[in-house]
Amino acid sequence: MTPETLTEPTPVARRRSRSQLRGRPLDAEAWAEVQRLLGDAPAQRDLLLEYLHVLNDEVGYLTLAHLRALAEWMRLPMAEVYETATFYAHFTVVRDGETPPAALTVRVCDSLSCQLAGSEALRAGLASGLDPEQVRVLRAPCMGRCDSAPVAEVGHCHLGHASVEGVTAAIAEGHVHAAPAASLDYPRLAEYRASGGYGLLAALEGGEVSIDDLAQMIEQAGLRGLGGAGFPTFRKWGFVRAEAGPRYCVINADEGEPGTFKDRCYLEREPHTFLEGALASAHAIEAEALYLYLRDEYPTLNDVLRECIAELEAAGIVAPGFIHLRRGAGAYICGEESALIESLEGKPGKPRQRPPFVAQCGLFGRPTLVNNVETVYWIARLHREGHAPYVAAGRQGRQGLRSFSLSGRVRRPGMYLAPAGSITARGCVMQVQWRR
């Protein structure tokens, strides 16, 4: 072997001598923007979706430079951040060489109820009548407002019974933000407590009501999972409690099925009733924390729940940081419980293979109770008002009441309560005694 051969660098040595690593370099401007927006926020993996929302809301879209800077800030591989951002419909990723979207986006719902109400003509009219350089017009899946079809979202402002003229006027007047929480008429904490609210939670924490007592009451009432599966609630509690802790409680508020808006109605009208039931469920399994996963199409409810949680923390009813409110990002599949948990962990919402089931290995790999909004809503009411009327409301051997979202070509669209069991459309009438 000659000296020349010994001194010639090998291919490995040449690769190591490069002054710059492979991959996208960190953009100084994007890095500064990420630092400014996120500040001292914790760089937790499960908060990735929340931080993508912060960037997307601020800029209007996400560039690859933004994703690279966020990956650096969170100490994550760029590929993981990119995969997550591109999985969800509400994140707009602009790749190299692409033109950023218009400053304003109008989404027109194309679900069945809205199509019956003329959403296709609405979308076409907006697409032809608005300047595409100023306004981007997109189709969108169900927005959970089927009772006021057709629906359009102008920025983050949802317009029911939308028309070309109405959308154009909203744009001209700058109505592009979600309606404030104050626009909804719901009982605040003081009013709710005056009517006996949070009495169940106090009784559980004070030992006046045991977990077994509450589970027995839920069993006698015949309360089931009201997100679709209909599994007995007390049994699900038992499965999770049988697993070694720590455990987590998750509430599925990702109501994405076309024509369904019942959970929105419960949250808009009685958020504290819902929260008391959710907290009672968390107490029943001795959960380390309670996670609420709310679909992104309900921005006003996001503000409502944040205000309610702040009320609870200020009143000392719940410890600060025990309730985590997380925002979805436009993915129908996240209504499935294991996909929802993947999303809560800051990942693409892809269903997991089972077994193991989420009751055994759920959020962060720990036993997890997943319940629906309507399910936990009834828990506080059943304890406060007694479960006998609820049981007696059923028909043909069934117990309780069921919520129905009516829309389309009906005279009075809306959310109705009807007895469980076989009923006709005419029998689907509001049970006034069970409403505020």
VENGI-V30399 format. One line per field, one symbol per residue. phi: phi as a letter, one per 30 degrees, with the letter a starting at -180 (. if undefined). psi: psi as a letter, one per 20 degrees, with the letter a starting at -180 (. if undefined). burial: 1 if it has 16 or more other C-alpha atoms within 10 Angstrom, else 0. Layout:
phi: ???
psi: ???
burial: ???
This chain:
phi: .deeddddddeddddddddbddjddddddddddddddchcddddedcedddddeddddcjabdddddddddddchbdedddddddddcddccccdeiddededbccccdcdeddddcjddddddddddccdddcbccbdbdecibddbddcbcciccccdhdbedddddddddidbcdddeddccbddedddddcjdiddddddddidbddddddddddddidbdcckdideddddedddddddddbbcbcdccdcdeicbddeddddcbddddddddddddddchddacccccdddcdddededddddddddddidbdeidcccccdbibedddddddddedddicedceddbdddddcbcdhicebccbdedededddddddcicdddddddbhiccjbbcbccajdbdbdlcbcbddjdbcddddcdcddccd
psi: pqhhhhipqrhghghhipipqqrpqpphghghgghghhcjqplphijghghhggghhghirprhhghgghgghilqqhhggggghihphjpoporpiqpqrqhppppppkrgghghjkhghggghghhiqoiihpppqqqrpjklhikqqpqoodjoppqlqrgggggggghikmjqqqqhiipnqprgggghhjjqjhgghhghijhprhhgghgghghikprpkihhkppghgggggghiqqrqqqpppokmnippjpkghggghhhmhhgghghghhgghhjlqhqppoopqiimhhhghghgggghggghijhqppihpopqpakmohhiiphhhgggghjkrqmpqqqqrqrhhgndpkjqppporqghghghghghghiqighggihrqliqqaqqppopabmqgnqapqpqqqaprrhhimqpnhijr.
burial: 0000000000000000000000000100011011000000001001111111101100011111111111100101010011011011011111000000100111111111111011110110011000010011110111111111111111111111111100100110001101101000011010010000110110010000001001101100111111100000110111011010001111111111011111111111111111111111111111101111111111111111110111111000010000101111111111111111111111111111000001111110011111111111111111000010111111100011111111110000011111111000000100000000
